[in-house]
């Protein structure tokens, strides 16, 4: 197996309770040709001190402190600008990577050079082996015409750095679905490597970004998915685009109804009106 450099990117904001464990999990990797880039987004707790202590212990660890708070995905993009590796491996500062995971994921990517992203999936029916390469058009068809499956956060991915940089990374806003939108954008012109969900440990707690910013997801998801479906570079046929838009509309209506049934009128309002969905229904967007 080749031994390319992997840039492990860990963005940090108020993670003093979990940060040391996350860093230790990288240090324990059997694959040792890595650099660990820590980017603190103006934490208000002891995260910076913890990160600085680790930087002093290992020359492969580099700490950067943002001059101002950027927010989740802009900070992920910032971290990527410091990367020097062939591959980018995000690891959230409240998660862990298992000892052999880097070695396995690098091997997957090296065996399948046409893939721009390696992405974990829960849908076992997509996989009959440890990993498979799926052409971008198949990814888009399954995502928009069947059932969405690329819903993991950046911790569950490995990227070819050249592709990530050529596409300018994630969006510049703090939309919590920016990761999935990026995966779909990549699928417009690249193959995607899928692997089973075995290689990372995800910590669940009340300060997770998705839980804090769930409202943003419902505001942005409809218009962002619609952009992907209608992108001029799409390999989908006109008929498939129409089917995808119809399915997207029905999903949004169904989600709005579910929120109303739960008496969550605030989220129903965001999903139906603030997302731009209502304007699209009136054919004025």
Secondary structure as UniProt FT lines:
FT   STRAND          6..12
FT   TURN            16..18
FT   HELIX           19..27
FT   STRAND          34..40
FT   HELIX           47..57
FT   TURN            59..60
FT   STRAND          61..65
FT   HELIX           72..80
FT   TURN            81..82
FT   STRAND          87..90
FT   TURN            93..94
FT   STRAND          96..97
FT   TURN            99..100
FT   HELIX           101..111
FT   TURN            113..114
FT   STRAND          115..121
FT   HELIX           124..126
FT   STRAND          131..134
FT   HELIX           136..141
FT   HELIX           142..146
FT   HELIX           154..156
FT   STRAND          157..160
FT   HELIX           161..166
FT   TURN            167..168
FT   TURN            176..177
FT   HELIX           178..187
FT   TURN            188..189
FT   STRAND          191..196
FT   STRAND          200..201
FT   TURN            206..207
FT   HELIX           209..212
FT   HELIX           214..229
FT   TURN            232..233
FT   HELIX           238..261
FT   TURN            262..263
FT   HELIX           265..269
FT   HELIX           270..274
FT   HELIX           277..281
FT   TURN            282..283
//
